[in-house]
């Protein structure tokens, strides 16, 4: 009997330690209250999530402080007729709380247990989804409204050829803008679903940058800008998706051209540091306010919405650029001073480094 008793006590102690370890390391908060509303058990996650202090020792104090209108007796005795779930915001965090009565082996209530889940990330993603849908709707509605307006105007009356050409030009411009937006959205969707796997090859980054500059030469000449490209000697070949990196360079360089005044200056440097080749593009354009720098890679985020829309931007270019570089183990960093200019640094791994990593 003594041996069996010791075995039972050892088993009880082991189970107790297991439960304490689980509660200690759980990311969800757990609080158990007795029939009087006093805390019988609480894990560190609950204390952290609800930001409890030693004075928060009973049911009423805790939930009145959180502005949760819930009654202990109703949870215990009327569980089938009352809501047992609540949402609460503590600071910047959002919590979902589930209340359930505790019962003994005779099905007699002995208290209440509360399970607290941190749903902050879920709420954030849900809000981002709503904003994304709203932004897409707005961006598509604007060109559609213009197209419909000018098309209806043409249909309703007779106009001279000059007026017709003017209206048709607006329709064509808005249609192209809408097509570009849809194309960018589809491409981002493919990146999100990991459907784009660009073929990585070895190529000369300096030559690629010079080719991009040549492709944008007409835009450069239109604004009478000075664009200089300097390539450091012995820059190793990079190993990446060439088409993707070309798109990134064209996007960043065209932004510099677009947001740099006429007769402005843009300098491009191609070099090598540690295991990465880099492209540094510096302009003396309008710059970006400091408060916007942390948000510029968000989808549809634009520093000056009206001006960007007027220039034909979709607000997705930098998001796509970051996705491409992420897939190629590269990076992009932007520094700027409002009214003084912007510096963009793009890094791409070299063939040598990629081979070592493999």
C-alpha positions in Angstrom: 0.0 0.0 0.0 2.9 2.4 0.9 4.5 1.6 -2.5 1.3 2.2 -4.4 0.7 5.4 -2.5 4.2 6.6 -3.4 3.6 5.7 -7.0 0.3 7.6 -7.1 1.8 10.7 -5.4 4.7 10.6 -7.9 2.2 10.4 -10.8 0.2 13.3 -9.4 3.3 15.3 -9.0 4.5 14.6 -12.5 1.1 15.6 -14.0 1.1 18.7 -11.9 4.5 19.7 -13.2 3.4 19.0 -16.7 0.4 21.2 -16.4 2.4 24.0 -14.8 5.0 23.8 -17.6 2.2 23.9 -20.2 0.6 26.9 -18.6 3.9 28.7 -18.2 4.8 28.4 -21.9 1.4 28.9 -23.4 0.9 31.9 -25.7 -2.8 32.0 -24.7 -3.7 33.5 -21.4 -5.5 31.4 -18.8 -7.2 32.6 -15.6 -9.3 30.5 -13.2 -11.6 32.1 -10.7 -13.4 30.5 -7.7 -17.0 31.0 -6.9 -16.2 34.3 -5.1 -14.4 35.7 -8.1 -10.9 35.4 -6.7 -8.1 34.2 -8.9 -7.1 30.6 -8.2 -4.7 30.2 -11.2 -3.2 32.6 -13.7 -0.4 32.1 -16.2 2.2 34.7 -17.3 0.6 35.1 -20.7 -2.7 36.3 -19.1 -0.8 38.8 -16.9 1.1 40.1 -19.9 -1.8 40.3 -22.4 -4.2 42.0 -20.0 -1.4 44.1 -18.3 -2.6 43.1 -14.9 -1.1 44.4 -11.7 -1.1 42.8 -8.2 -4.2 44.8 -7.2 -6.2 43.1 -10.0 -7.0 40.2 -7.8 -10.7 39.4 -8.6 -13.1 39.0 -11.4 -15.0 42.3 -11.0 -11.8 44.5 -10.7 -10.2 42.9 -13.8 -13.1 43.1 -16.2 -14.5 46.4 -15.0 -11.1 47.9 -15.7 -11.2 46.4 -19.2 -14.8 47.8 -19.7 -16.2 44.3 -20.2 -19.8 44.0 -19.0 -20.0 40.4 -17.9 -21.4 38.8 -14.8 -19.7 35.9 -13.0 -23.0 34.3 -11.8 -24.5 34.4 -15.3 -21.6 32.5 -16.7 -21.8 29.9 -14.0 -25.6 29.4 -13.9 -26.9 30.6 -17.2 -24.2 29.5 -19.6 -26.7 28.3 -22.2 -28.5 31.6 -22.4 -25.7 34.2 -22.3 -22.8 35.1 -24.5 -19.5 33.7 -23.2 -17.2 35.4 -25.6 -15.9 39.0 -25.6 -13.4 41.1 -27.5 -11.3 43.7 -25.7 -8.6 46.1 -26.7 -5.7 46.7 -24.4 -3.4 49.5 -25.7 -2.7 48.6 -29.3 -3.5 44.9 -28.8 -6.7 43.1 -29.5 -7.9 40.1 -27.4 -10.6 37.5 -27.8 -11.8 36.1 -24.5 -13.8 32.9 -23.9 -15.6 32.3 -20.6 -16.6 28.9 -19.4 -17.8 27.5 -16.0 -15.6 25.1 -14.0 -17.3 22.1 -12.6 -16.3 19.2 -10.4 -16.9 15.5 -11.0 -20.5 15.9 -9.7 -21.2 18.5 -12.3 -21.4 21.2 -9.6 -20.0 24.7 -10.5 -16.8 25.6 -8.7 -15.8 28.7 -10.6 -15.0 30.2 -14.0 -12.1 29.8 -16.4 -11.2 32.5 -19.0 -9.1 31.8 -22.1 -7.5 34.9 -23.7 -6.2 34.8 -27.3 -4.1 37.6 -28.8 -5.8 38.3 -32.2 -3.9 41.5 -32.9 -2.3 40.1 -36.1 -5.6 38.8 -37.3 -7.3 42.2 -36.8 -4.4 43.9 -38.5 -4.5 41.6 -41.5 -8.3 41.9 -41.7 -8.0 45.7 -41.7 -5.3 45.5 -44.4 -7.6 43.3 -46.5 -10.5 45.8 -46.1 -8.2 48.8 -47.0 -6.8 46.8 -50.0 -10.3 46.1 -51.3 -11.3 49.7 -50.8 -8.1 51.0 -52.6 -8.6 48.6 -55.5 -12.2 49.6 -55.9 -11.3 53.3 -55.8 -8.4 52.9 -58.3 -10.6 51.0 -60.7 -13.6 53.3 -60.3 -11.7 56.5 -61.2 -10.6 55.5 -64.7 -13.9 53.7 -65.4 -15.8 56.8 -64.5 -13.7 58.9 -66.9 -14.0 56.4 -69.7 -17.8 56.2 -69.3 -18.2 60.0 -69.0 -16.2 60.7 -72.2 -17.7 57.8 -74.1 -21.3 58.9 -73.2 -20.4 62.5 -74.2 -19.2 61.4 -77.6 -22.3 59.3 -78.1 -24.7 62.1 -77.2 -23.6 64.7 -79.7 -21.6 65.5 -82.8 -18.1 67.0 -82.2 -15.4 68.2 -84.5 -12.4 65.9 -85.1 -10.1 67.8 -82.7 -12.6 67.4 -79.8 -13.2 63.7 -80.7 -9.5 63.0 -80.8 -9.1 64.8 -77.4 -11.9 62.7 -75.8 -10.6 59.4 -77.4 -7.1 60.2 -76.1 -8.5 60.5 -72.5 -10.4 57.2 -72.9 -7.3 55.4 -74.3 -5.1 56.9 -71.5 -7.5 55.8 -68.7 -7.9 52.3 -70.3 -4.1 51.8 -70.3 -3.9 53.0 -66.8 -6.6 50.5 -65.7 -4.9 47.7 -67.7 -1.6 48.5 -65.9 -3.3 48.4 -62.5 -4.9 45.0 -63.2 -1.5 43.7 -64.5 0.3 44.8 -61.4 -2.4 43.3 -59.2 -2.2 40.0 -61.0 1.5 40.0 -60.6 1.4 40.7 -56.9 -1.2 37.9 -56.5 1.2 35.5 -58.3 4.0 36.5 -56.0 1.7 36.1 -52.9 0.8 32.6 -54.1 4.4 31.8 -54.9 3.5 31.2 -58.5 6.4 33.3 -60.0 9.7 31.5 -60.1 12.0 33.5 -62.3 14.9 31.7 -63.9 18.1 32.7 -62.2 21.1 33.3 -64.4 24.5 34.8 -64.2 24.7 38.3 -65.7 26.6 41.7 -65.5 24.7 44.1 -63.3 26.6 47.1 -64.7 25.5 46.3 -68.3 21.9 45.8 -67.2 21.8 49.2 -65.5 23.2 50.9 -68.6 20.6 49.2 -70.8 17.9 50.4 -68.4 19.2 54.0 -68.7 19.1 53.7 -72.5 15.5 52.5 -72.4 14.5 55.6 -70.4 16.6 58.0 -72.4 13.5 59.6 -74.1 12.0 60.5 -70.7 15.4 61.8 -69.5 15.7 64.1 -72.6 12.2 65.3 -72.3 13.0 66.8 -68.9 16.6 67.8 -69.9 18.0 65.9 -67.0 21.6 64.9 -66.4 22.0 61.2 -65.7 25.5 59.8 -65.0 26.3 56.1 -64.5 29.5 55.0 -62.8 30.5 51.3 -62.7 33.2 50.2 -60.3 35.9 48.0 -61.9 35.7 44.2 -61.2 32.1 44.0 -60.0 31.4 40.3 -59.9 28.5 38.9 -61.9 25.3 38.5 -60.0 23.1 35.4 -60.0 19.4 36.3 -60.1 16.3 36.6 -62.2 17.5 39.0 -64.8 14.1 40.1 -66.0 12.9 40.7 -62.5 16.0 42.8 -61.5 15.6 44.8 -64.8 12.0 45.6 -63.8 13.2 46.8 -60.3 15.9 49.0 -61.8 13.5 50.4 -64.4 10.9 51.1 -61.7 13.4 52.9 -59.4 15.1 54.9 -62.2 11.8 56.0 -63.7 10.6 57.1 -60.3 13.8 59.3 -60.0 13.2 60.8 -63.4 9.5 61.3 -62.7 10.0 63.1 -59.3 13.1 65.1 -60.2 12.6 68.5 -61.7 13.6 69.5 -65.2 17.4 69.9 -65.6 17.8 67.9 -62.4 20.7 65.5 -61.7 20.6 61.7 -61.2 23.7 59.7 -60.4 23.9 55.9 -60.6 26.6 53.9 -59.0 27.2 50.1 -59.5 29.6 48.5 -57.1 30.5 45.6 -54.9 30.6 45.3 -51.1 31.2 42.0 -49.2 29.1 39.4 -50.9 26.6 41.7 -52.7 26.7 43.8 -55.9 24.8 47.0 -55.4 23.1 49.8 -57.4 22.9 53.2 -55.8 20.6 55.8 -57.4 20.8 59.3 -56.1 18.6 62.2 -57.3 18.0 65.8 -56.3 14.2 65.5 -56.7 11.3 66.4 -54.4 12.2 63.7 -51.8 10.0 61.8 -49.4 8.8 63.1 -45.9 10.4 61.2 -43.1 7.1 60.0 -41.7 6.3 58.2 -45.0 9.6 56.3 -45.4 8.4 53.4 -43.3 5.2 52.9 -45.4 6.4 53.3 -48.9 6.6 49.6 -49.6 2.9 49.1 -48.6 0.5 48.4 -51.4 -1.2 51.4 -52.8 0.6 53.7 -50.4 1.5 56.9 -52.1 3.2 60.0 -50.5 1.2 62.4 -52.7 -1.8 60.5 -54.0 -3.1 63.2 -56.3 0.2 63.9 -57.9 1.1 60.2 -58.3 -2.2 59.4 -59.8 -1.8 62.3 -62.2 1.5 60.9 -63.3 0.1 57.5 -63.9 1.4 55.6 -60.9 -0.6 52.7 -59.4 1.1 52.7 -55.9 2.2 49.1 -56.5 5.7 49.6 -58.1 7.7 49.5 -54.9 5.7 46.6 -53.5 6.5 44.6 -56.6 10.1 45.6 -56.5 10.5 44.4 -52.9 8.8 41.1 -53.8 11.2 40.5 -56.7 14.2 41.3 -54.5 13.0 39.1 -51.7 12.7 36.2 -54.1 16.3 36.8 -55.3 17.7 37.1 -51.7 18.3 40.8 -52.4 17.3 44.0 -50.6 16.2 47.6 -51.1 16.8 50.5 -48.9 15.5 54.1 -49.4 16.8 57.2 -47.7 15.3 60.6 -48.4 15.0 64.2 -47.3 11.9 66.0 -48.3 12.7 68.7 -50.8 16.3 67.6 -51.2 16.3 64.3 -52.9 16.3 60.5 -52.6 18.9 57.7 -52.4 17.9 54.2 -53.2 20.3 51.2 -52.7 19.5 47.9 -54.3 21.6 44.8 -53.3 21.8 41.6 -55.3 23.8 38.5 -54.3 26.8 37.6 -56.5 27.2 34.2 -58.3 30.1 33.4 -56.0 28.2 33.9 -52.8 25.1 32.0 -54.0 27.3 29.1 -54.9 28.8 29.0 -51.4 25.4 29.2 -49.8 24.2 26.2 -51.9 
